[in-house]
């Protein structure tokens, strides 16, 4: 491994030049007129992966923008197989006038690489190509089997990736997934994301009278659909802020000691929560810290509610319809389909017979977790500590990354999210930047990771 | 009185011709280009009232379209004073192609007068001018003092009348109000409206985080404003469908035996409610019939509710804001301002401290009632029975007529709603019509009414 690390340090300027080449391609997936550039980026990547010494690298078509696939599988059947996921498309650049340098003319200022995509995700994903190239060039072989999956539609919400993964489940089969698209907790504080919440997104529609009724003529004789909806929503939580749906917690994996110790390592004072939310007083399940509530506990949230008149002044109607969007964040081992069913079963038990209540499932995704004491997490933690000199904090994030949920469900592979960004990198804003030093160290950390994982 | 009734019968064709003249004026208040016609109708009315023998008749200006005022006050200080209210503006006529005859070319077909405004309200209000004219011409004097107030903005929602009544409270002072702008229960079934509900219209605004939050990153730590709103609304009613606001029922006048007998006379089977609402199962306070619930009991209704995302698919946010429009229908002797205060006092007691809850009063109007055994109601019932041969049913309507509430509040005068329309008169639709026979009999009923009232 030392040979690889040495070569990585020697070739820094070469690695930087190639990244700049990548960053110059304006692969904005949300702008149709840039789609030729997105495709150009895919083809450029295939060339880089081939040059890096992969056994195979190719563009694969989807319904939308192409996916780049590559593999090196010579580590032998006993070595673990890692699927590296990233994306080569980038956000739009508006408003252009707020950029200090051109978004597609990368420039280094104050130790940071400024360009659209520098940190999200070109810089981080390209480190993976340079890492495998460096290992192969210096050692002739990688100690693990590697598959690469780079998509060009992440900034569009990854509309094609789920179908692609399902269709190519055999090709993509892996023991674990490695993703570099997240950030450190702070400068000098590496962080590994070891869990993501899943999601079950539902819609409740309440239908009462066949048209809006005059509230004078009918008020007091009709069970008002907006009132029914409010009463249903009010029954979704218990007074202690827990979710009232029977069976909701049955499969919830309780936080382990390790989980709680890890959560305690994440510095997140109430003052920060107050600043971010603009609210005074946190809410939620007693006995869990803010970090635990958001990462390790399931929730039920009203995302939207509507019905009747919402304009200026007053309108005296009993609305014919009312509705709400309600989503539940899930933790292992909750099953999004089962939760949808529990929800759908519960609503009729709390809805009056006066109105018609329809419950629709809009979408769902699995929660995922890669335990802190799993070989992958241990390998990643050791890699970060070797390069940065400090152990990482471990975080379970409150959000969901649908593709991670898909890998979990289709491939049975959980993910290590080893990201090298920093807070304040302006990922979707003007003046996006990636710390130059983190780009080089990312390559080294990946080299460490594969060697650690092979044991 | 017999001389007056005889003359009314003799002059039917003359009365019809004059009404036709009135109906030919396209006094559509909602269309600015028709406002000269509205003013022409006002001036035409003044001429008719002068010709009828009133002591005074004049156009009075408002911020909007003019009001026509008239009076005859020679009945002496001991005789009651009646304020007759009506409106000379009409609804628009679109869609014109659905009219079988021109809306402003009155025509009699099958015993009905077809024209825009025939029943709402020109035909009914003009009967009042012809009634006083007939009494004065045949008897030389009316047994009661009379004031007439005809507005030209009723179809606009009467934007000027409240200020006008308050400004001219002395001029308009009266013992009771008489309005003919309602309908029979059915052909051959006269109906007197003796009560109207009042209204207190409120708005609840819930403000949580300073912007919509990502429900993954913050879900489980923030008291969701849409959930708070739902929980507040759910607490507005008790399980037995009564309103849970403390003090809400304190001033409610219980239904009298007379009220309940009158309600029982109104034929309103559940099947009719089902047809009108499209719902299977009525809701509301136990122990009260549908008619009683809508006319004689106060309510609290959600007129609108909003917050967060309501479009296609899902959006994973915790909404920053949520709100609701909530109005309460009031019955005597509830005070709309007091009810607003009770509501505003109650909400903070059921809202959590996590969010900011604002309660606004949007509008209010007083309930009104003219007891069935009051001299005015007895006089009106006897008048209808004399002309139609059957006693009327008595109805308390669920809706509110703001001007009636204003007369109640400013003048202390309660109203008799003695209307001569019929259900299915297409008041706001093409082919509006008024039964020709009802126009003539309305004049006779009004003659009876004044004589009955004088005793």
HADDOCK unambig.tbl for C-alpha pairs under 7 A between the chains (distance, minus, plus):
assign (segid A and resid 208 and name CA) (segid B and resid 279 and name CA) 6.63 0.50 0.50
assign (segid A and resid 209 and name CA) (segid B and resid 277 and name CA) 4.90 0.50 0.50
assign (segid A and resid 209 and name CA) (segid B and resid 278 and name CA) 5.18 0.50 0.50
assign (segid A and resid 209 and name CA) (segid B and resid 279 and name CA) 5.63 0.50 0.50
assign (segid A and resid 210 and name CA) (segid B and resid 277 and name CA) 6.16 0.50 0.50
assign (segid A and resid 210 and name CA) (segid B and resid 278 and name CA) 5.23 0.50 0.50
assign (segid A and resid 216 and name CA) (segid B and resid 329 and name CA) 6.95 0.50 0.50
assign (segid A and resid 216 and name CA) (segid B and resid 398 and name CA) 4.51 0.50 0.50
assign (segid A and resid 216 and name CA) (segid B and resid 399 and name CA) 3.72 0.50 0.50
assign (segid A and resid 216 and name CA) (segid B and resid 400 and name CA) 6.79 0.50 0.50
assign (segid A and resid 217 and name CA) (segid B and resid 294 and name CA) 6.26 0.50 0.50
assign (segid A and resid 217 and name CA) (segid B and resid 398 and name CA) 4.72 0.50 0.50
assign (segid A and resid 217 and name CA) (segid B and resid 399 and name CA) 5.49 0.50 0.50
assign (segid A and resid 218 and name CA) (segid B and resid 294 and name CA) 6.13 0.50 0.50
assign (segid A and resid 219 and name CA) (segid B and resid 294 and name CA) 6.11 0.50 0.50
assign (segid A and resid 219 and name CA) (segid B and resid 299 and name CA) 6.37 0.50 0.50
assign (segid A and resid 219 and name CA) (segid B and resid 301 and name CA) 6.82 0.50 0.50
assign (segid A and resid 220 and name CA) (segid B and resid 284 and name CA) 5.28 0.50 0.50
assign (segid A and resid 220 and name CA) (segid B and resid 293 and name CA) 5.57 0.50 0.50
assign (segid A and resid 220 and name CA) (segid B and resid 294 and name CA) 5.71 0.50 0.50
assign (segid A and resid 220 and name CA) (segid B and resid 299 and name CA) 5.57 0.50 0.50
assign (segid A and resid 221 and name CA) (segid B and resid 282 and name CA) 5.49 0.50 0.50
assign (segid A and resid 221 and name CA) (segid B and resid 283 and name CA) 4.85 0.50 0.50
assign (segid A and resid 221 and name CA) (segid B and resid 284 and name CA) 5.10 0.50 0.50
assign (segid A and resid 221 and name CA) (segid B and resid 290 and name CA) 6.26 0.50 0.50
assign (segid A and resid 221 and name CA) (segid B and resid 293 and name CA) 6.45 0.50 0.50
assign (segid A and resid 221 and name CA) (segid B and resid 294 and name CA) 6.70 0.50 0.50
assign (segid A and resid 222 and name CA) (segid B and resid 282 and name CA) 5.68 0.50 0.50
assign (segid A and resid 222 and name CA) (segid B and resid 283 and name CA) 5.10 0.50 0.50
assign (segid A and resid 222 and name CA) (segid B and resid 284 and name CA) 6.96 0.50 0.50
assign (segid A and resid 223 and name CA) (segid B and resid 283 and name CA) 5.45 0.50 0.50
assign (segid A and resid 226 and name CA) (segid B and resid 302 and name CA) 6.17 0.50 0.50
assign (segid A and resid 226 and name CA) (segid B and resid 305 and name CA) 6.88 0.50 0.50
assign (segid A and resid 227 and name CA) (segid B and resid 233 and name CA) 6.69 0.50 0.50
assign (segid A and resid 227 and name CA) (segid B and resid 234 and name CA) 6.76 0.50 0.50
assign (segid A and resid 227 and name CA) (segid B and resid 302 and name CA) 6.26 0.50 0.50
assign (segid A and resid 230 and name CA) (segid B and resid 230 and name CA) 4.17 0.50 0.50
assign (segid A and resid 230 and name CA) (segid B and resid 231 and name CA) 6.61 0.50 0.50
assign (segid A and resid 230 and name CA) (segid B and resid 233 and name CA) 6.09 0.50 0.50
assign (segid A and resid 230 and name CA) (segid B and resid 234 and name CA) 5.65 0.50 0.50
assign (segid A and resid 231 and name CA) (segid B and resid 230 and name CA) 6.60 0.50 0.50
assign (segid A and resid 231 and name CA) (segid B and resid 234 and name CA) 4.69 0.50 0.50
assign (segid A and resid 233 and name CA) (segid B and resid 227 and name CA) 6.67 0.50 0.50
assign (segid A and resid 233 and name CA) (segid B and resid 230 and name CA) 6.08 0.50 0.50
assign (segid A and resid 234 and name CA) (segid B and resid 227 and name CA) 6.73 0.50 0.50
assign (segid A and resid 234 and name CA) (segid B and resid 230 and name CA) 5.64 0.50 0.50
assign (segid A and resid 234 and name CA) (segid B and resid 231 and name CA) 4.68 0.50 0.50
assign (segid A and resid 234 and name CA) (segid B and resid 234 and name CA) 6.53 0.50 0.50
assign (segid A and resid 277 and name CA) (segid B and resid 209 and name CA) 4.92 0.50 0.50
assign (segid A and resid 277 and name CA) (segid B and resid 210 and name CA) 6.16 0.50 0.50
assign (segid A and resid 278 and name CA) (segid B and resid 209 and name CA) 5.18 0.50 0.50
assign (segid A and resid 278 and name CA) (segid B and resid 210 and name CA) 5.21 0.50 0.50
assign (segid A and resid 279 and name CA) (segid B and resid 208 and name CA) 6.62 0.50 0.50
assign (segid A and resid 279 and name CA) (segid B and resid 209 and name CA) 5.63 0.50 0.50
assign (segid A and resid 280 and name CA) (segid B and resid 354 and name CA) 6.81 0.50 0.50
assign (segid A and resid 281 and name CA) (segid B and resid 354 and name CA) 5.50 0.50 0.50
assign (segid A and resid 282 and name CA) (segid B and resid 221 and name CA) 5.48 0.50 0.50
assign (segid A and resid 282 and name CA) (segid B and resid 222 and name CA) 5.67 0.50 0.50
assign (segid A and resid 283 and name CA) (segid B and resid 221 and name CA) 4.86 0.50 0.50
assign (segid A and resid 283 and name CA) (segid B and resid 222 and name CA) 5.10 0.50 0.50
assign (segid A and resid 283 and name CA) (segid B and resid 223 and name CA) 5.45 0.50 0.50
assign (segid A and resid 284 and name CA) (segid B and resid 220 and name CA) 5.30 0.50 0.50
assign (segid A and resid 284 and name CA) (segid B and resid 221 and name CA) 5.12 0.50 0.50
assign (segid A and resid 284 and name CA) (segid B and resid 222 and name CA) 6.97 0.50 0.50
assign (segid A and resid 290 and name CA) (segid B and resid 221 and name CA) 6.26 0.50 0.50
assign (segid A and resid 293 and name CA) (segid B and resid 220 and name CA) 5.55 0.50 0.50
assign (segid A and resid 293 and name CA) (segid B and resid 221 and name CA) 6.45 0.50 0.50
assign (segid A and resid 294 and name CA) (segid B and resid 217 and name CA) 6.27 0.50 0.50
assign (segid A and resid 294 and name CA) (segid B and resid 218 and name CA) 6.13 0.50 0.50
assign (segid A and resid 294 and name CA) (segid B and resid 219 and name CA) 6.09 0.50 0.50
assign (segid A and resid 294 and name CA) (segid B and resid 220 and name CA) 5.68 0.50 0.50
assign (segid A and resid 294 and name CA) (segid B and resid 221 and name CA) 6.68 0.50 0.50
assign (segid A and resid 299 and name CA) (segid B and resid 219 and name CA) 6.36 0.50 0.50
assign (segid A and resid 299 and name CA) (segid B and resid 220 and name CA) 5.56 0.50 0.50
assign (segid A and resid 301 and name CA) (segid B and resid 219 and name CA) 6.82 0.50 0.50
assign (segid A and resid 302 and name CA) (segid B and resid 226 and name CA) 6.17 0.50 0.50
assign (segid A and resid 302 and name CA) (segid B and resid 227 and name CA) 6.26 0.50 0.50
assign (segid A and resid 302 and name CA) (segid B and resid 318 and name CA) 6.90 0.50 0.50
assign (segid A and resid 303 and name CA) (segid B and resid 308 and name CA) 5.77 0.50 0.50
assign (segid A and resid 303 and name CA) (segid B and resid 309 and name CA) 6.04 0.50 0.50
assign (segid A and resid 303 and name CA) (segid B and resid 315 and name CA) 6.80 0.50 0.50
assign (segid A and resid 303 and name CA) (segid B and resid 316 and name CA) 6.11 0.50 0.50
assign (segid A and resid 303 and name CA) (segid B and resid 317 and name CA) 5.26 0.50 0.50
assign (segid A and resid 303 and name CA) (segid B and resid 318 and name CA) 5.55 0.50 0.50
assign (segid A and resid 303 and name CA) (segid B and resid 319 and name CA) 6.38 0.50 0.50
assign (segid A and resid 304 and name CA) (segid B and resid 307 and name CA) 5.45 0.50 0.50
assign (segid A and resid 304 and name CA) (segid B and resid 308 and name CA) 4.12 0.50 0.50
assign (segid A and resid 304 and name CA) (segid B and resid 309 and name CA) 4.30 0.50 0.50
assign (segid A and resid 304 and name CA) (segid B and resid 310 and name CA) 5.59 0.50 0.50
assign (segid A and resid 305 and name CA) (segid B and resid 226 and name CA) 6.89 0.50 0.50
assign (segid A and resid 305 and name CA) (segid B and resid 305 and name CA) 6.92 0.50 0.50
assign (segid A and resid 305 and name CA) (segid B and resid 306 and name CA) 5.27 0.50 0.50
assign (segid A and resid 305 and name CA) (segid B and resid 307 and name CA) 5.23 0.50 0.50
assign (segid A and resid 305 and name CA) (segid B and resid 308 and name CA) 6.41 0.50 0.50
assign (segid A and resid 305 and name CA) (segid B and resid 310 and name CA) 6.52 0.50 0.50
assign (segid A and resid 306 and name CA) (segid B and resid 305 and name CA) 5.27 0.50 0.50
assign (segid A and resid 306 and name CA) (segid B and resid 306 and name CA) 4.42 0.50 0.50
assign (segid A and resid 306 and name CA) (segid B and resid 307 and name CA) 6.60 0.50 0.50
assign (segid A and resid 306 and name CA) (segid B and resid 310 and name CA) 6.57 0.50 0.50
assign (segid A and resid 307 and name CA) (segid B and resid 304 and name CA) 5.45 0.50 0.50
assign (segid A and resid 307 and name CA) (segid B and resid 305 and name CA) 5.24 0.50 0.50
assign (segid A and resid 307 and name CA) (segid B and resid 306 and name CA) 6.61 0.50 0.50
assign (segid A and resid 308 and name CA) (segid B and resid 303 and name CA) 5.75 0.50 0.50
assign (segid A and resid 308 and name CA) (segid B and resid 304 and name CA) 4.08 0.50 0.50
assign (segid A and resid 308 and name CA) (segid B and resid 305 and name CA) 6.39 0.50 0.50
assign (segid A and resid 309 and name CA) (segid B and resid 303 and name CA) 6.05 0.50 0.50
assign (segid A and resid 309 and name CA) (segid B and resid 304 and name CA) 4.30 0.50 0.50
assign (segid A and resid 310 and name CA) (segid B and resid 304 and name CA) 5.59 0.50 0.50
assign (segid A and resid 310 and name CA) (segid B and resid 305 and name CA) 6.53 0.50 0.50
assign (segid A and resid 310 and name CA) (segid B and resid 306 and name CA) 6.58 0.50 0.50
assign (segid A and resid 313 and name CA) (segid B and resid 362 and name CA) 6.39 0.50 0.50
assign (segid A and resid 314 and name CA) (segid B and resid 362 and name CA) 6.94 0.50 0.50
assign (segid A and resid 315 and name CA) (segid B and resid 303 and name CA) 6.79 0.50 0.50
assign (segid A and resid 316 and name CA) (segid B and resid 303 and name CA) 6.12 0.50 0.50
assign (segid A and resid 317 and name CA) (segid B and resid 303 and name CA) 5.27 0.50 0.50
assign (segid A and resid 318 and name CA) (segid B and resid 302 and name CA) 6.92 0.50 0.50
assign (segid A and resid 318 and name CA) (segid B and resid 303 and name CA) 5.57 0.50 0.50
assign (segid A and resid 319 and name CA) (segid B and resid 303 and name CA) 6.39 0.50 0.50
assign (segid A and resid 329 and name CA) (segid B and resid 216 and name CA) 6.95 0.50 0.50
assign (segid A and resid 354 and name CA) (segid B and resid 280 and name CA) 6.82 0.50 0.50
assign (segid A and resid 354 and name CA) (segid B and resid 281 and name CA) 5.50 0.50 0.50
assign (segid A and resid 362 and name CA) (segid B and resid 313 and name CA) 6.42 0.50 0.50
assign (segid A and resid 362 and name CA) (segid B and resid 314 and name CA) 6.96 0.50 0.50
assign (segid A and resid 398 and name CA) (segid B and resid 216 and name CA) 4.53 0.50 0.50
assign (segid A and resid 398 and name CA) (segid B and resid 217 and name CA) 4.73 0.50 0.50
assign (segid A and resid 399 and name CA) (segid B and resid 216 and name CA) 3.75 0.50 0.50
assign (segid A and resid 399 and name CA) (segid B and resid 217 and name CA) 5.50 0.50 0.50
assign (segid A and resid 400 and name CA) (segid B and resid 216 and name CA) 6.79 0.50 0.50
